[in-house]
Amino acid sequence: MFSATILIIVAAAVSLVWALLQFLAISKVEIKAQPSDESTALSSGAGDEETTARLIEIYEAIYEGAESFLRAEYTICFWFVTLFSGIVLVLVMWGTGWNVPSGVFTALSFLLGALTSMASGYLGMKVAVFSNVRTTVSAQKPGWTACFNTAFRAGAVMGFALCGLGILMLYLTMLAFRIHFKAPEDWRYLTECLTGYGLGGSVIAMFGRVGGGIYTKAADVGADLVGKVVHGIPEDDPRNPATIADNVGDNVGDVAGMGSDLFGSFAESTCAALVIGSSIGVSGGWDAMVFPIIVSGIGIFVCLLASFIATDLKPVKGESQVEEALKIQLISTTVLMIPAVYFAAASYLPDSFDLKATVGDDIFTIKPWMATVCVIMGAVGGLIIGLITEYYTSHSYSPVREVANSCKTGAATNMIYGIALGYKSAIIPVLVLAVVIYGSFTMCDMYGVALAAIGFLSNLATGLTIDVYGPVCDNAGGKSFKLILIL
């Protein structure tokens, strides 16, 4: 069996290489209007050269807007992170009896977490803008496969790049800190210093998700108000300049902001599991202590294998298969994670190890199968919540159609029915969370809860792929509509 270090670094490298290969596959799509039949044409009556020029013009306008927004946002983030890292340095040193190494390492991990989160968000924006115009071009080809695969691969670039970069930076930081904290008894302090990594990711997530989210919603609502309400023109109409801001918002809020947000969640949950389980290193060694990162590394291989289902084994050939393909991604990765986590726990965790209860003096004796169950509960719980969310938000099912029908009797009934349905949709997810937390806490105390959180994010690469797929397609559709109205 490979050591944990080899497994984790190889998983991160494979993830980054796979993201690069997906990007190269997307780049082969040339930005050029193609001769097509009337049903797939981007314009009627205009030549291919004129259509291509307009398409590039719209693409460059969206790219310039997204680049400008992130440059302005990340400038503020940089100065905030620089200032706050000094505060972290002083507070940690003060709280540890002026222990200089602890303060320096925590501040350094905070900076690394923040910079990695910023890099992930910026990379996501670049890939999304680069890909959505090529999704528009691919949509001109007969069938649905080329268009779906282009958008899906765009999501895969973001998903695998973020996961690979996050795991690699986190683990390399741990290896660097291990030079100072050599003894297993000192690894507890190593993991405590590592908490700055999660905090740094969360700080950028706050700026990216909240700042980018407010921007995209303000642009979206503003474009609808001035277009639909004031002037009575359709959404994405090129006569409304706010539609460009709307498309920019999709990239900086729903892609860059969401990427930073999920990176923060990944970093926080991983660091929490490492801190709580740091004492495992004394009895089980380094490989056992980094088991949470091993789960994330195995998740990369699982997500990579499952991605072939959507692009090769069962390609999308019709509109009704799009939703099914994305759903199969979530289900297949969750199912494959179950045996993968079991073998990882059996290989890297000791036959049994003791952990002190978070509250009280009780000692928990934990076996590999118990840790496996905690991770699986999180993974399956995440799948259930995802499927329930889809049921309440997809037009394929009755709840959304019932909300649409309620609009026929006025805005008041629409609001009442929509709010009531929102409350109803939260019942099962809350119960699932309660069961997962109670079950994992009963088996492994807070370490079990932390492992369940790792399970929720074990197929993060696939989750990000699906999340980015949406804004890419949204932008591609907006470009197509603008061209149809312009030409």
Disulfide bonds with the S-S distance in Angstrom:
none
